[in-house]
Amino acid sequence: MLGGGLVGLAILFFVLALIFAILGARGVAGMSMSIAKWLVIIFIVLAIISLLL
């Protein structure tokens, strides 16, 4: 359940990054993209751990 929430949040921050990039707010877009990237990394690590256990 936790993994699905992380992916959902990552997609949300990715979409926000795209919207802000189109609007010209590069700082906010970069920050949203960074958050999305880390959420995806956390999801992948948790998925691997859950497969191994």
CHARMM-style PDB file with segment names, atoms N, HN, CA, C and O in Angstrom:
ATOM      1  N   MET     1       0.829  -1.199   0.000  1.00  0.00      PROA
ATOM      2  CA  MET     1       0.000   0.000   0.000  1.00  0.00      PROA
ATOM      3  C   MET     1       0.865   1.251   0.000  1.00  0.00      PROA
ATOM      4  O   MET     1       0.548   2.232  -0.673  1.00  0.00      PROA
ATOM      5  N   LEU     2       1.958   1.216   0.756  1.00  0.00      PROA
ATOM      6  HN  LEU     2       2.216   0.420   1.303  1.00  0.00      PROA
ATOM      7  CA  LEU     2       2.835   2.382   0.837  1.00  0.00      PROA
ATOM      8  C   LEU     2       3.470   2.690  -0.507  1.00  0.00      PROA
ATOM      9  O   LEU     2       3.608   3.856  -0.879  1.00  0.00      PROA
ATOM     10  N   GLY     3       3.858   1.651  -1.239  1.00  0.00      PROA
ATOM     11  HN  GLY     3       3.746   0.704  -0.936  1.00  0.00      PROA
ATOM     12  CA  GLY     3       4.495   1.834  -2.532  1.00  0.00      PROA
ATOM     13  C   GLY     3       3.577   2.528  -3.518  1.00  0.00      PROA
ATOM     14  O   GLY     3       4.022   3.399  -4.265  1.00  0.00      PROA
ATOM     15  N   GLY     4       2.303   2.158  -3.536  1.00  0.00      PROA
ATOM     16  HN  GLY     4       1.942   1.450  -2.929  1.00  0.00      PROA
ATOM     17  CA  GLY     4       1.347   2.787  -4.437  1.00  0.00      PROA
ATOM     18  C   GLY     4       1.191   4.262  -4.138  1.00  0.00      PROA
ATOM     19  O   GLY     4       1.043   5.070  -5.054  1.00  0.00      PROA
ATOM     20  N   GLY     5       1.222   4.620  -2.873  1.00  0.00      PROA
ATOM     21  HN  GLY     5       1.342   3.964  -2.128  1.00  0.00      PROA
ATOM     22  CA  GLY     5       1.130   6.026  -2.502  1.00  0.00      PROA
ATOM     23  C   GLY     5       2.341   6.814  -2.949  1.00  0.00      PROA
ATOM     24  O   GLY     5       2.224   7.968  -3.361  1.00  0.00      PROA
ATOM     25  N   LEU     6       3.510   6.188  -2.868  1.00  0.00      PROA
ATOM     26  HN  LEU     6       3.605   5.251  -2.533  1.00  0.00      PROA
ATOM     27  CA  LEU     6       4.729   6.871  -3.301  1.00  0.00      PROA
ATOM     28  C   LEU     6       4.724   7.115  -4.800  1.00  0.00      PROA
ATOM     29  O   LEU     6       5.142   8.175  -5.265  1.00  0.00      PROA
ATOM     30  N   VAL     7       4.250   6.133  -5.552  1.00  0.00      PROA
ATOM     31  HN  VAL     7       3.910   5.272  -5.173  1.00  0.00      PROA
ATOM     32  CA  VAL     7       4.194   6.308  -7.000  1.00  0.00      PROA
ATOM     33  C   VAL     7       3.189   7.402  -7.357  1.00  0.00      PROA
ATOM     34  O   VAL     7       3.440   8.216  -8.245  1.00  0.00      PROA
ATOM     35  N   GLY     8       2.076   7.416  -6.674  1.00  0.00      PROA
ATOM     36  HN  GLY     8       1.872   6.755  -5.952  1.00  0.00      PROA
ATOM     37  CA  GLY     8       1.071   8.454  -6.903  1.00  0.00      PROA
ATOM     38  C   GLY     8       1.619   9.841  -6.619  1.00  0.00      PROA
ATOM     39  O   GLY     8       1.388  10.780  -7.380  1.00  0.00      PROA
ATOM     40  N   LEU     9       2.346   9.962  -5.518  1.00  0.00      PROA
ATOM     41  HN  LEU     9       2.534   9.199  -4.900  1.00  0.00      PROA
ATOM     42  CA  LEU     9       2.954  11.250  -5.194  1.00  0.00      PROA
ATOM     43  C   LEU     9       4.020  11.637  -6.213  1.00  0.00      PROA
ATOM     44  O   LEU     9       4.126  12.804  -6.589  1.00  0.00      PROA
ATOM     45  N   ALA    10       4.804  10.671  -6.656  1.00  0.00      PROA
ATOM     46  HN  ALA    10       4.718   9.723  -6.350  1.00  0.00      PROA
ATOM     47  CA  ALA    10       5.833  10.951  -7.655  1.00  0.00      PROA
ATOM     48  C   ALA    10       5.205  11.458  -8.950  1.00  0.00      PROA
ATOM     49  O   ALA    10       5.700  12.406  -9.559  1.00  0.00      PROA
ATOM     50  N   ILE    11       4.117  10.823  -9.362  1.00  0.00      PROA
ATOM     51  HN  ILE    11       3.715  10.053  -8.868  1.00  0.00      PROA
ATOM     52  CA  ILE    11       3.433  11.271 -10.578  1.00  0.00      PROA
ATOM     53  C   ILE    11       2.861  12.671 -10.383  1.00  0.00      PROA
ATOM     54  O   ILE    11       2.938  13.505 -11.284  1.00  0.00      PROA
ATOM     55  N   LEU    12       2.293  12.928  -9.219  1.00  0.00      PROA
ATOM     56  HN  LEU    12       2.230  12.250  -8.486  1.00  0.00      PROA
ATOM     57  CA  LEU    12       1.759  14.258  -8.923  1.00  0.00      PROA
ATOM     58  C   LEU    12       2.842  15.329  -9.008  1.00  0.00      PROA
ATOM     59  O   LEU    12       2.637  16.366  -9.639  1.00  0.00      PROA
ATOM     60  N   PHE    13       4.000  15.088  -8.375  1.00  0.00      PROA
ATOM     61  HN  PHE    13       4.167  14.245  -7.863  1.00  0.00      PROA
ATOM     62  CA  PHE    13       5.073  16.070  -8.415  1.00  0.00      PROA
ATOM     63  C   PHE    13       5.648  16.220  -9.826  1.00  0.00      PROA
ATOM     64  O   PHE    13       6.084  17.309 -10.200  1.00  0.00      PROA
ATOM     65  N   PHE    14       5.653  15.131 -10.618  1.00  0.00      PROA
ATOM     66  HN  PHE    14       5.298  14.247 -10.314  1.00  0.00      PROA
ATOM     67  CA  PHE    14       6.117  15.207 -11.994  1.00  0.00      PROA
ATOM     68  C   PHE    14       5.196  16.095 -12.823  1.00  0.00      PROA
ATOM     69  O   PHE    14       5.659  16.927 -13.602  1.00  0.00      PROA
ATOM     70  N   VAL    15       3.881  15.910 -12.647  1.00  0.00      PROA
ATOM     71  HN  VAL    15       3.505  15.234 -12.013  1.00  0.00      PROA
ATOM     72  CA  VAL    15       2.912  16.737 -13.376  1.00  0.00      PROA
ATOM     73  C   VAL    15       3.037  18.194 -12.943  1.00  0.00      PROA
ATOM     74  O   VAL    15       2.987  19.095 -13.781  1.00  0.00      PROA
ATOM     75  N   LEU    16       3.199  18.431 -11.648  1.00  0.00      PROA
ATOM     76  HN  LEU    16       3.240  17.699 -10.968  1.00  0.00      PROA
ATOM     77  CA  LEU    16       3.403  19.798 -11.169  1.00  0.00      PROA
ATOM     78  C   LEU    16       4.661  20.415 -11.772  1.00  0.00      PROA
ATOM     79  O   LEU    16       4.665  21.591 -12.134  1.00  0.00      PROA
ATOM     80  N   ALA    17       5.719  19.631 -11.879  1.00  0.00      PROA
ATOM     81  HN  ALA    17       5.716  18.675 -11.584  1.00  0.00      PROA
ATOM     82  CA  ALA    17       6.954  20.126 -12.471  1.00  0.00      PROA
ATOM     83  C   ALA    17       6.733  20.517 -13.925  1.00  0.00      PROA
ATOM     84  O   ALA    17       7.236  21.546 -14.373  1.00  0.00      PROA
ATOM     85  N   LEU    18       5.991  19.713 -14.656  1.00  0.00      PROA
ATOM     86  HN  LEU    18       5.582  18.877 -14.292  1.00  0.00      PROA
ATOM     87  CA  LEU    18       5.703  20.041 -16.058  1.00  0.00      PROA
ATOM     88  C   LEU    18       4.882  21.318 -16.179  1.00  0.00      PROA
ATOM     89  O   LEU    18       5.163  22.168 -17.024  1.00  0.00      PROA
ATOM     90  N   ILE    19       3.868  21.449 -15.332  1.00  0.00      PROA
ATOM     91  HN  ILE    19       3.640  20.759 -14.645  1.00  0.00      PROA
ATOM     92  CA  ILE    19       3.016  22.645 -15.378  1.00  0.00      PROA
ATOM     93  C   ILE    19       3.824  23.895 -15.051  1.00  0.00      PROA
ATOM     94  O   ILE    19       3.713  24.901 -15.752  1.00  0.00      PROA
ATOM     95  N   PHE    20       4.635  23.847 -13.997  1.00  0.00      PROA
ATOM     96  HN  PHE    20       4.725  23.030 -13.427  1.00  0.00      PROA
ATOM     97  CA  PHE    20       5.425  25.010 -13.621  1.00  0.00      PROA
ATOM     98  C   PHE    20       6.498  25.323 -14.651  1.00  0.00      PROA
ATOM     99  O   PHE    20       6.838  26.489 -14.849  1.00  0.00      PROA
ATOM    100  N   ALA    21       7.039  24.303 -15.310  1.00  0.00      PROA
ATOM    101  HN  ALA    21       6.763  23.356 -15.148  1.00  0.00      PROA
ATOM    102  CA  ALA    21       8.037  24.551 -16.349  1.00  0.00      PROA
ATOM    103  C   ALA    21       7.402  25.267 -17.533  1.00  0.00      PROA
ATOM    104  O   ALA    21       8.009  26.163 -18.119  1.00  0.00      PROA
ATOM    105  N   ILE    22       6.179  24.872 -17.886  1.00  0.00      PROA
ATOM    106  HN  ILE    22       5.686  24.144 -17.410  1.00  0.00      PROA
ATOM    107  CA  ILE    22       5.473  25.534 -18.989  1.00  0.00      PROA
ATOM    108  C   ILE    22       5.151  26.974 -18.622  1.00  0.00      PROA
ATOM    109  O   ILE    22       5.218  27.862 -19.472  1.00  0.00      PROA
ATOM    110  N   LEU    23       4.804  27.210 -17.370  1.00  0.00      PROA
ATOM    111  HN  LEU    23       4.750  26.489 -16.680  1.00  0.00      PROA
ATOM    112  CA  LEU    23       4.469  28.565 -16.926  1.00  0.00      PROA
ATOM    113  C   LEU    23       5.694  29.429 -16.697  1.00  0.00      PROA
ATOM    114  O   LEU    23       5.568  30.641 -16.526  1.00  0.00      PROA
ATOM    115  N   GLY    24       6.865  28.838 -16.691  1.00  0.00      PROA
ATOM    116  HN  GLY    24       6.968  27.853 -16.830  1.00  0.00      PROA
ATOM    117  CA  GLY    24       8.092  29.616 -16.565  1.00  0.00      PROA
ATOM    118  C   GLY    24       8.670  29.691 -15.166  1.00  0.00      PROA
ATOM    119  O   GLY    24       9.662  30.389 -14.955  1.00  0.00      PROA
ATOM    120  N   ALA    25       8.089  29.001 -14.210  1.00  0.00      PROA
ATOM    121  HN  ALA    25       7.283  28.434 -14.381  1.00  0.00      PROA
ATOM    122  CA  ALA    25       8.607  29.003 -12.842  1.00  0.00      PROA
ATOM    123  C   ALA    25       9.635  27.883 -12.722  1.00  0.00      PROA
ATOM    124  O   ALA    25       9.325  26.805 -12.216  1.00  0.00      PROA
ATOM    125  N   ARG    26      10.841  28.133 -13.179  1.00  0.00      PROA
ATOM    126  HN  ARG    26      11.093  29.009 -13.590  1.00  0.00      PROA
ATOM    127  CA  ARG    26      11.862  27.084 -13.254  1.00  0.00      PROA
ATOM    128  C   ARG    26      12.289  26.580 -11.872  1.00  0.00      PROA
ATOM    129  O   ARG    26      12.568  25.391 -11.723  1.00  0.00      PROA
ATOM    130  N   GLY    27      12.346  27.439 -10.871  1.00  0.00      PROA
ATOM    131  HN  GLY    27      12.120  28.406 -10.992  1.00  0.00      PROA
ATOM    132  CA  GLY    27      12.763  27.009  -9.535  1.00  0.00      PROA
ATOM    133  C   GLY    27      11.787  26.019  -8.922  1.00  0.00      PROA
ATOM    134  O   GLY    27      12.192  25.004  -8.356  1.00  0.00      PROA
ATOM    135  N   VAL    28      10.493  26.320  -9.039  1.00  0.00      PROA
ATOM    136  HN  VAL    28      10.164  27.144  -9.499  1.00  0.00      PROA
ATOM    137  CA  VAL    28       9.467  25.441  -8.493  1.00  0.00      PROA
ATOM    138  C   VAL    28       9.431  24.135  -9.285  1.00  0.00      PROA
ATOM    139  O   VAL    28       9.248  23.064  -8.705  1.00  0.00      PROA
ATOM    140  N   ALA    29       9.603  24.216 -10.602  1.00  0.00      PROA
ATOM    141  HN  ALA    29       9.751  25.086 -11.073  1.00  0.00      PROA
ATOM    142  CA  ALA    29       9.596  23.015 -11.444  1.00  0.00      PROA
ATOM    143  C   ALA    29      10.767  22.109 -11.080  1.00  0.00      PROA
ATOM    144  O   ALA    29      10.604  20.893 -10.987  1.00  0.00      PROA
ATOM    145  N   GLY    30      11.922  22.682 -10.877  1.00  0.00      PROA
ATOM    146  HN  GLY    30      12.054  23.670 -10.953  1.00  0.00      PROA
ATOM    147  CA  GLY    30      13.086  21.887 -10.504  1.00  0.00      PROA
ATOM    148  C   GLY    30      12.918  21.223  -9.155  1.00  0.00      PROA
ATOM    149  O   GLY    30      13.308  20.071  -8.967  1.00  0.00      PROA
ATOM    150  N   MET    31      12.336  21.951  -8.218  1.00  0.00      PROA
ATOM    151  HN  MET    31      12.019  22.887  -8.371  1.00  0.00      PROA
ATOM    152  CA  MET    31      12.116  21.394  -6.893  1.00  0.00      PROA
ATOM    153  C   MET    31      11.099  20.250  -6.958  1.00  0.00      PROA
ATOM    154  O   MET    31      11.297  19.218  -6.316  1.00  0.00      PROA
ATOM    155  N   SER    32      10.026  20.417  -7.717  1.00  0.00      PROA
ATOM    156  HN  SER    32       9.865  21.255  -8.238  1.00  0.00      PROA
ATOM    157  CA  SER    32       9.022  19.365  -7.853  1.00  0.00      PROA
ATOM    158  C   SER    32       9.613  18.139  -8.535  1.00  0.00      PROA
ATOM    159  O   SER    32       9.311  17.008  -8.154  1.00  0.00      PROA
ATOM    160  N   MET    33      10.450  18.359  -9.537  1.00  0.00      PROA
ATOM    161  HN  MET    33      10.695  19.278  -9.846  1.00  0.00      PROA
ATOM    162  CA  MET    33      11.069  17.238 -10.233  1.00  0.00      PROA
ATOM    163  C   MET    33      12.026  16.497  -9.305  1.00  0.00      PROA
ATOM    164  O   MET    33      12.118  15.271  -9.357  1.00  0.00      PROA
ATOM    165  N   SER    34      12.729  17.228  -8.468  1.00  0.00      PROA
ATOM    166  HN  SER    34      12.654  18.224  -8.426  1.00  0.00      PROA
ATOM    167  CA  SER    34      13.645  16.609  -7.514  1.00  0.00      PROA
ATOM    168  C   SER    34      12.877  15.746  -6.513  1.00  0.00      PROA
ATOM    169  O   SER    34      13.299  14.634  -6.196  1.00  0.00      PROA
ATOM    170  N   ILE    35      11.765  16.253  -6.021  1.00  0.00      PROA
ATOM    171  HN  ILE    35      11.422  17.156  -6.278  1.00  0.00      PROA
ATOM    172  CA  ILE    35      10.945  15.493  -5.079  1.00  0.00      PROA
ATOM    173  C   ILE    35      10.405  14.237  -5.757  1.00  0.00      PROA
ATOM    174  O   ILE    35      10.419  13.159  -5.163  1.00  0.00      PROA
ATOM    175  N   ALA    36       9.929  14.368  -6.993  1.00  0.00      PROA
ATOM    176  HN  ALA    36       9.918  15.244  -7.475  1.00  0.00      PROA
ATOM    177  CA  ALA    36       9.410  13.214  -7.725  1.00  0.00      PROA
ATOM    178  C   ALA    36      10.496  12.162  -7.928  1.00  0.00      PROA
ATOM    179  O   ALA    36      10.245  10.965  -7.791  1.00  0.00      PROA
ATOM    180  N   LYS    37      11.713  12.619  -8.258  1.00  0.00      PROA
ATOM    181  HN  LYS    37      11.918  13.591  -8.370  1.00  0.00      PROA
ATOM    182  CA  LYS    37      12.817  11.682  -8.468  1.00  0.00      PROA
ATOM    183  C   LYS    37      13.116  10.895  -7.200  1.00  0.00      PROA
ATOM    184  O   LYS    37      13.307   9.681  -7.261  1.00  0.00      PROA
ATOM    185  N   TRP    38      13.160  11.561  -6.056  1.00  0.00      PROA
ATOM    186  HN  TRP    38      13.004  12.548  -6.006  1.00  0.00      PROA
ATOM    187  CA  TRP    38      13.461  10.875  -4.798  1.00  0.00      PROA
ATOM    188  C   TRP    38      12.346   9.934  -4.386  1.00  0.00      PROA
ATOM    189  O   TRP    38      12.611   8.871  -3.824  1.00  0.00      PROA
ATOM    190  N   LEU    39      11.091  10.308  -4.657  1.00  0.00      PROA
ATOM    191  HN  LEU    39      10.875  11.172  -5.114  1.00  0.00      PROA
ATOM    192  CA  LEU    39       9.980   9.413  -4.330  1.00  0.00      PROA
ATOM    193  C   LEU    39      10.032   8.137  -5.161  1.00  0.00      PROA
ATOM    194  O   LEU    39       9.736   7.052  -4.661  1.00  0.00      PROA
ATOM    195  N   VAL    40      10.410   8.272  -6.435  1.00  0.00      PROA
ATOM    196  HN  VAL    40      10.650   9.153  -6.841  1.00  0.00      PROA
ATOM    197  CA  VAL    40      10.544   7.081  -7.278  1.00  0.00      PROA
ATOM    198  C   VAL    40      11.682   6.202  -6.778  1.00  0.00      PROA
ATOM    199  O   VAL    40      11.548   4.979  -6.750  1.00  0.00      PROA
ATOM    200  N   ILE    41      12.798   6.806  -6.383  1.00  0.00      PROA
ATOM    201  HN  ILE    41      12.907   7.800  -6.406  1.00  0.00      PROA
ATOM    202  CA  ILE    41      13.931   6.040  -5.862  1.00  0.00      PROA
ATOM    203  C   ILE    41      13.532   5.298  -4.586  1.00  0.00      PROA
ATOM    204  O   ILE    41      13.868   4.126  -4.418  1.00  0.00      PROA
ATOM    205  N   ILE    42      12.822   5.971  -3.696  1.00  0.00      PROA
ATOM    206  HN  ILE    42      12.549   6.924  -3.833  1.00  0.00      PROA
ATOM    207  CA  ILE    42      12.369   5.335  -2.454  1.00  0.00      PROA
ATOM    208  C   ILE    42      11.424   4.184  -2.771  1.00  0.00      PROA
ATOM    209  O   ILE    42      11.510   3.123  -2.153  1.00  0.00      PROA
ATOM    210  N   PHE    43      10.515   4.387  -3.737  1.00  0.00      PROA
ATOM    211  HN  PHE    43      10.444   5.249  -4.239  1.00  0.00      PROA
ATOM    212  CA  PHE    43       9.595   3.328  -4.130  1.00  0.00      PROA
ATOM    213  C   PHE    43      10.343   2.111  -4.657  1.00  0.00      PROA
ATOM    214  O   PHE    43      10.020   0.981  -4.290  1.00  0.00      PROA
ATOM    215  N   ILE    44      11.333   2.326  -5.508  1.00  0.00      PROA
ATOM    216  HN  ILE    44      11.595   3.243  -5.807  1.00  0.00      PROA
ATOM    217  CA  ILE    44      12.094   1.209  -6.078  1.00  0.00      PROA
ATOM    218  C   ILE    44      12.832   0.447  -4.980  1.00  0.00      PROA
ATOM    219  O   ILE    44      12.844  -0.784  -4.976  1.00  0.00      PROA
ATOM    220  N   VAL    45      13.444   1.173  -4.053  1.00  0.00      PROA
ATOM    221  HN  VAL    45      13.434   2.173  -4.055  1.00  0.00      PROA
ATOM    222  CA  VAL    45      14.175   0.517  -2.955  1.00  0.00      PROA
ATOM    223  C   VAL    45      13.205  -0.304  -2.095  1.00  0.00      PROA
ATOM    224  O   VAL    45      13.505  -1.442  -1.735  1.00  0.00      PROA
ATOM    225  N   LEU    46      12.054   0.269  -1.770  1.00  0.00      PROA
ATOM    226  HN  LEU    46      11.810   1.193  -2.063  1.00  0.00      PROA
ATOM    227  CA  LEU    46      11.079  -0.467  -0.959  1.00  0.00      PROA
ATOM    228  C   LEU    46      10.530  -1.673  -1.701  1.00  0.00      PROA
ATOM    229  O   LEU    46      10.292  -2.715  -1.090  1.00  0.00      PROA
ATOM    230  N   ALA    47      10.324  -1.553  -3.007  1.00  0.00      PROA
ATOM    231  HN  ALA    47      10.517  -0.706  -3.504  1.00  0.00      PROA
ATOM    232  CA  ALA    47       9.832  -2.677  -3.802  1.00  0.00      PROA
ATOM    233  C   ALA    47      10.854  -3.819  -3.823  1.00  0.00      PROA
ATOM    234  O   ALA    47      10.484  -4.987  -3.702  1.00  0.00      PROA
ATOM    235  N   ILE    48      12.124  -3.484  -3.975  1.00  0.00      PROA
ATOM    236  HN  ILE    48      12.425  -2.536  -4.073  1.00  0.00      PROA
ATOM    237  CA  ILE    48      13.176  -4.510  -3.973  1.00  0.00      PROA
ATOM    238  C   ILE    48      13.263  -5.183  -2.614  1.00  0.00      PROA
ATOM    239  O   ILE    48      13.389  -6.405  -2.530  1.00  0.00      PROA
ATOM    240  N   ILE    49      13.198  -4.391  -1.551  1.00  0.00      PROA
ATOM    241  HN  ILE    49      13.096  -3.399  -1.619  1.00  0.00      PROA
ATOM    242  CA  ILE    49      13.250  -4.956  -0.195  1.00  0.00      PROA
ATOM    243  C   ILE    49      12.074  -5.889   0.041  1.00  0.00      PROA
ATOM    244  O   ILE    49      12.238  -6.968   0.611  1.00  0.00      PROA
ATOM    245  N   SER    50      10.870  -5.473  -0.403  1.00  0.00      PROA
ATOM    246  HN  SER    50      10.736  -4.597  -0.866  1.00  0.00      PROA
ATOM    247  CA  SER    50       9.699  -6.323  -0.176  1.00  0.00      PROA
ATOM    248  C   SER    50       9.759  -7.599  -1.004  1.00  0.00      PROA
ATOM    249  O   SER    50       9.221  -8.623  -0.583  1.00  0.00      PROA
ATOM    250  N   LEU    51      10.399  -7.565  -2.168  1.00  0.00      PROA
ATOM    251  HN  LEU    51      10.836  -6.733  -2.510  1.00  0.00      PROA
ATOM    252  CA  LEU    51      10.562  -8.783  -2.951  1.00  0.00      PROA
ATOM    253  C   LEU    51      11.566  -9.738  -2.327  1.00  0.00      PROA
ATOM    254  O   LEU    51      11.424 -10.956  -2.441  1.00  0.00      PROA
ATOM    255  N   LEU    52      12.567  -9.197  -1.676  1.00  0.00      PROA
ATOM    256  HN  LEU    52      12.682  -8.208  -1.583  1.00  0.00      PROA
ATOM    257  CA  LEU    52      13.589 -10.030  -1.067  1.00  0.00      PROA
ATOM    258  C   LEU    52      13.140 -10.657   0.245  1.00  0.00      PROA
ATOM    259  O   LEU    52      13.644 -11.715   0.623  1.00  0.00      PROA
ATOM    260  N   LEU    53      12.218 -10.037   0.936  1.00  0.00      PROA
ATOM    261  HN  LEU    53      11.809  -9.177   0.629  1.00  0.00      PROA
ATOM    262  CA  LEU    53      11.792 -10.540   2.251  1.00  0.00      PROA
ATOM    263  C   LEU    53      10.624 -11.471   2.154  1.00  0.00      PROA
ATOM    264  OT1 LEU    53      10.151 -11.976   3.172  1.00  0.00      PROA
TER     265      LEU     53
END
